[in-house]
Amino acid sequence: MVENAYIHIPFCRSRCKYCSFTSFVDLGLKEDYLNSLSFEIENNYKGERLKTLYIGGGTPSILTTNEVYKIISKFNFNRNPEITMEQNPDSVDEEYLKNLREIGINRVSFGCQTFNDKILKIIGRRHSSKMAIDALNWAKKAGFKNINFDFIYGLPNQTIDIFTNDLKKAVKLGVNHISLYGLKIDEGCYFYDNIPKNIADNDTQADMYMSAINLLENLGFIHYEISNFAKEGFESKHNLNYWNNNTYYGFGCSAHGYVDKIRCSNSNSLKTYIKNPTVKEFMHEVSKQESLEEEIFLGFRKMSGINIDEINRKYEINFNKKYEKILKKYSDFITKTELGLKLNNQGILISNIILSDFLE
């Protein structure tokens, strides 16, 4: 049974200079897009009671509250669902957030990135530090208890002190969930062809990340996934569903889903999706070996790590024997837990290298 769903809203008023995600600034197609999105949901959603719904983007806060309501009203929910909506600080106000809370959104995620106004301007963000602070205060006033701020480290002209001071400020303001992402300049973003000056190298990014772990843990946050930190009880249920290798619907342009052992994705082309919202661009039935690899890859992203007995039972293997050479090779980076294994902090820094070795 599928109990989780992701919805992609691919519109932005402008593209940030580091962004290579699927997003479009042509808002003239918004109405057609929402009609196609509704059609896709109505033809694929089977009426299950959802535990989580996540509306991401793009900039979902481009939608009116009535448009948001029309989307979420298509779903059935458990008694205490987690319904998250991403926001940009420049596209919300007190009334908007109050109305979102009233229609059922109970978790908001703000793309803050930094409180440094000079850096915000360099990376092409539309908001200022004051706008981010106002958005947070309005969300709290509207009754939101579960609030995430995204931050990026390794930005142009960003020092470790600037970065850690951003985190201290967020905690002081009352944020109870923080997501951290190292700057990556991928093909398709403005910075790819216009490399900015004074960006952090890999070693400096690693120092920033380790500083964040020490700081946030000392401030009472639980480091529960490689990129995510939360006060107890405020971990993202939706994202944990991904990392636990469970199923989920994916609706909207470029959205990915995992249903009935099939991973699928919709077209990245806005016009193609609008024309044929139920046609999948990619579909792949996951084999037992692939599912095992995904379980390991995703499980090691969690700070609780993987449960070896559960994996042995589920996939009928002897994990320690099957991966004996890999475990020995990375013994300095993997730590034993009561239930299995996890990456230690040094292992996190080379997690992609370690986890790629588990793929056959």
C-alpha positions, -999 to +999 in steps of 0.1 A: +000+000+000+013+035-010+010+059+019+031+088+008+031+112-022+053+139-037+039+167-059+062+189-080+053+225-087+079+235-113+074+273-115+097+300-102+096+338-107+133+336-115+161+309-114+187+310-088+222+309-102+231+276-086+199+258-096+198+230-121+164+215-110+134+213-133+118+248-130+102+273-154+096+310-152+067+310-177+038+314-153+014+316-182+013+278-183+004+275-146-034+269-151-028+243-178-002+226-156-025+224-126-053+209-148-029+183-160-016+176-125-052+171-113-058+147-142-027+127-133-037+124-096-072+114-104-060+087-128-032+072-107-040+078-070-059+048-056-075+065-026-051+052+001-049+072+034-016+090+032+008+094+061+028+122+043+023+146+014+051+168+002+046+197-022+080+207-036+095+227-064+103+251-080+084+275-058+051+260-046+043+292-028+036+307-062+003+289-059-027+306-043-041+290-012-072+280-032-050+262-058-031+244-030-064+234-014-077+219-047-046+197-048-046+184-013-084+179-013-079+151-038-062+129-012-073+109+018-052+112+050-044+093+082-054+109+114-021+128+119-005+132+085+025+153+078+017+177+049+047+198+039+049+227+015+081+244+003+082+282+004+104+310-008+105+338+018+098+365-009+065+348-020+047+346+014+030+369+039+013+365+072-022+360+057-010+335+031+007+313+058-024+316+080-046+304+052-022+275+043-024+264+079-062+266+079-065+244+048-043+216+062-006+223+055+011+216+088+048+217+079+066+244+060+101+244+045+118+277+037+146+281+012+167+305+033+202+294+021+220+321+041+211+352+061+240+372+044+223+397+021+254+402+000+257+364-007+220+361-014+224+387-041+254+370-056+235+336-059+204+352-074+180+348-045+149+371-046+146+374-008+166+393+019+176+382+054+147+402+068+122+385+045+134+351+058+131+362+094+096+377+087+085+345+070+095+324+099+078+347+124+046+347+103+047+309+101+050+306+139+022+332+144+000+312+119+004+281+142+031+262+124+051+241+149+071+221+123+094+245+104+124+237+082+151+260+069+174+250+040+210+263+041+238+259+015+274+258+025+304+266+002+287+297-013+307+325-029+325+346-002+310+325+025+334+317+054+329+291+081+320+318+106+293+333+083+279+298+078+279+288+115+265+321+125+236+315+100+228+282+118+230+298+153+206+325+141+181+300+128+182+280+160+178+312+181+148+322+159+130+289+167+136+267+136+133+230+147+145+214+115+175+223+093+186+208+060+222+214+048+235+211+013+270+217-001+271+239-031+272+219-063+276+235-097+259+212-122+253+216-159+222+236-166+227+263-139+240+298-145+272+292-124+281+263-146+292+287-174+299+316-151+320+302-122+318+326-093+348+338-074+358+327-039+338+295-037+349+269-012+370+239-023+361+204-012+382+206+019+366+238+031+331+224+024+340+194+045+352+217+074+320+237+071+299+205+073+318+191+103+315+224+120+277+223+115+274+188+129+293+198+161+273+231+165+238+217+159+243+186+181+255+209+209+224+230+204+201+200+209+195+189+173+196+152+163+217+145+132+193+119+118+203+118+081+234+130+062+219+163+053+193+167+080+191+178+116+160+181+138+148+187+173+134+155+188+101+147+172+105+170+142+123+146+119+108+147+083+085+117+081+082+121+043+120+120+037+125+092+062+101+072+040+125+076+011+155+066+032+136+036+045+132+025+008+094+025+010+069+033-017+055+067-028+036+084-055+052+111-076+029+136-094+039+165-117+065+174-142+098+155-136+084+138-104+096+104-095+076+076-079+081+041-065+049+019-067+045-019-069+083-025-073+084-001-102+104+032-102+091+057-126+094+093-136+074+119-155+088+140-184+111+169-176+094+189-204+066+211-192+047+211-224+051+173-228+038+167-193+008+191-198-001+173-230+003+137-216+003+138-178-003+101-173+025+089-197+057+079-179+090+089-194+108+062-175+097+029-159+119+002-144+109-028-124+134-031-095+150-065-092+157-081-058+194-073-061+187-037-070+163-034-041+190-047-017+215-022-031+189+006-026+182-005+009+219-003+017+225+030-001+195+047+014+199+031+048+234+043+052+222+079+047+204+076+080+226+082+111+209+051+127+223+031+098+212-002+085+195-031+103+216-062+093+192-088+107+163-072+088+183-071+056+193-107+060+157-118+065+143-096+038+168-106+011+179-140+023+216-132+025+244-132+050+252-095+049+285-096+067+298-125+045+285-110+012+301-077+019+331-088+039+358-072+017+340-039+015+334-038+053+371-045+059+382-019+034+361+008+051+364-004+087+377+030+098+346+047+084+318+023+095+307+019+131+287-010+147+253-002+162+230-024+183+211-034+151+238-032+125+261-006+110+263+031+103+287+056+088+307+076+113+314+113+107+345+106+086+326+080+066+299+106+058+325+128+041+333+100+016+299+084+017+295+084-021+327+065-025+318+039+001+283+034-010+292+030-047+313-001-037+280-018-026+266-015-061+272-045-083 
